[in-house]
Amino acid sequence: YRLGLLSAAGKHLVYKDVTDCGIGIDTFCHIQTEDDTTVHKPDPEVFQPTINYFAKFNIKPTQMLYVGDTLNDFLASSQAGLHFIGIPRLERERKKMQARELQMIDDIEQLTKLL
């Protein structure tokens, strides 16, 4: 797999959070933060820089998986053509995802079992 990271947070915070989790920045072949686009979720155009990057490897949006914690993440990613798995942190987001019968996981470690 090629692993990318797309976040609505700023670059400095994303890099700090990733390294604080013990994950090397070089784990990701592409990182997109709020600093890289003027568009934000739920607008599906937010994914365009990432889609363009992965197109260089002949990877289409329909071959991508986005893991998000809100219903807006689902709305934006699905409209952009990406697959989605929810990992809601808030109960209200979990209920919204359940109402739409979205696939969800409780923690990121469960993701490896699904891939």
C-alpha positions in Angstrom: 0.0 0.0 0.0 1.0 3.6 -0.5 0.0 5.5 2.6 -1.1 9.2 2.5 -2.3 11.5 5.2 -4.9 14.2 4.7 -5.8 16.4 7.6 -7.8 19.6 8.2 -5.2 20.6 10.8 -2.1 22.7 10.0 1.2 21.2 8.9 3.0 21.9 12.2 0.3 20.2 14.3 0.0 17.2 12.0 3.8 16.6 11.9 3.9 17.0 15.7 1.0 14.6 16.3 2.4 12.0 13.9 5.8 12.0 15.6 4.3 12.1 19.1 2.5 8.9 18.2 5.8 7.3 17.3 5.1 7.2 13.6 7.9 8.4 11.3 6.8 11.1 8.8 8.5 9.0 6.1 5.7 6.4 6.7 3.6 8.5 4.4 4.4 9.1 0.8 2.1 12.1 0.8 0.8 14.5 3.4 -1.8 17.1 2.8 -2.8 19.6 5.5 -5.0 22.7 5.6 -1.9 24.6 4.5 -2.0 22.9 1.1 -5.5 23.9 0.0 -8.1 26.6 0.4 -10.9 24.1 0.1 -12.2 22.3 3.2 -14.5 19.4 4.0 -17.3 18.7 3.2 -16.3 20.1 -0.2 -15.0 17.0 -2.1 -12.5 19.2 -3.9 -10.4 19.1 -0.7 -9.2 15.7 -1.9 -8.0 17.0 -5.3 -4.3 17.6 -4.4 -4.1 14.1 -2.9 -6.0 12.5 -5.9 -3.6 14.3 -8.2 -0.5 13.1 -6.3 -1.7 9.4 -6.4 -2.6 9.7 -10.0 1.2 9.8 -10.7 1.2 6.1 -9.6 -1.9 5.3 -11.6 -4.0 5.1 -8.4 -7.6 6.2 -9.0 -9.9 7.6 -6.3 -11.9 4.4 -6.4 -8.8 2.5 -5.3 -8.3 4.8 -2.3 -9.6 4.5 1.3 -10.2 7.4 3.5 -10.5 6.9 7.3 -12.3 9.7 9.0 -14.0 10.6 12.2 -17.0 12.6 11.1 -20.0 12.3 8.8 -18.6 15.3 6.8 -15.5 13.2 6.2 -17.7 10.5 4.6 -19.7 13.0 2.6 -16.6 14.6 1.1 -14.6 11.4 0.5 -17.6 9.6 -1.1 -18.4 12.5 -3.4 -14.7 12.5 -4.4 -15.0 8.8 -5.3 -13.0 7.4 -2.4 -14.0 4.5 -0.1 -14.6 5.4 3.5 -14.3 3.8 6.9 -15.4 5.7 10.0 -13.5 5.9 13.2 -15.7 8.3 15.2 -14.4 9.8 18.4 -17.6 11.4 19.4 -20.8 9.5 20.1 -22.9 11.9 18.0 -20.7 11.2 15.0 -21.0 7.4 15.7 -24.8 7.7 15.7 -24.8 9.6 12.4 -22.6 7.0 10.8 -24.7 4.2 12.2 -27.8 5.8 10.8 -26.2 5.6 7.3 -24.9 2.1 8.0 -21.3 3.1 7.4 -18.5 0.7 8.1 -16.7 1.7 11.3 -13.8 0.7 13.4 -13.0 1.5 17.1 -9.3 2.1 16.7 -6.8 2.4 13.9 -5.3 -1.0 14.7 -8.5 -2.7 13.5 -7.8 -1.2 10.1 -5.0 -3.6 9.3 -7.4 -6.5 9.7 -9.7 -5.0 7.1 -7.0 -4.4 4.4 
